[in-house]
Amino acid sequence: MKAKDLKILVVGAGGIGGITAAQIAKAGYNVEVVDCIPGLADKIQEKGLRVFGNRLDFTQRMKAFSS
């Protein structure tokens, strides 16, 4: 089994969890996010997570769940 075949679960899609999940998914890994904020998981699944700053600006879609 290759490392990129593994599923990665990130719990919490706030500032740190969201950026981490998006970066890992962008690198080609299978990432899913769980977040308890109402509606956030739906938005992540529909629109993706947007990461932006001095050197980065991308949106990464991934599976997201609320529980």
N, C-alpha and C positions, 0 to 999 in steps of 0.2 A: 504494500500500500504506500502510495506517495503522500507526502505531507499535504499537498494541495487537495487531496481527496477527502481529507478529514473535514468534519463540520465544526465550526467555531461558534460558540454562543457568547454574546456579550450582554450582560445584565446591566441595564441602565444606559440610556442614550442621551445623557446630558453632555456637557462640554467635553469631558475626557472620554467617556464611553462612546459618544457619537463619532468623534474624530478618530478614535482607535478603530472602531468597527468599519468606518468608511475607508480608512487607509489599508486595512487588512483585506477588505473586499476588493479594493482597487488593485491590489497586488495579485489577485486571482484566486483567493481562498473563498471557500463557501462559508459565508458569515450570516448568522441570524441574530436579531436583536430582540430583547424582551424589555419592555418599559411599562411602568405602572401609571404614567400620566395619561388620563383619559384622552383618547383621540390621537395621541402622538404616534402610536404604532401604525395607525391607519395612514397618517400623513407620510410617514417614512416609507411605507409600502407603495403608496401612490406616487409620491414626488421624489423620494429618496432623501439622503442626508447631504446637505451642501457644506463643503469645507472650503473656507477661503481665508486668505491672509496675505502676507507679503510675497510668498512664493507659490502658494497653492490657490486654485480656484476650480473646484470640480463638484459635481453632484453624483452620488453613488446610490443606486437603487439596491435594495436587498429585502429579504423577508423580515417582517417585524410582527411581534405578538404583544398583546397587552397582559398576558398572564402565562 
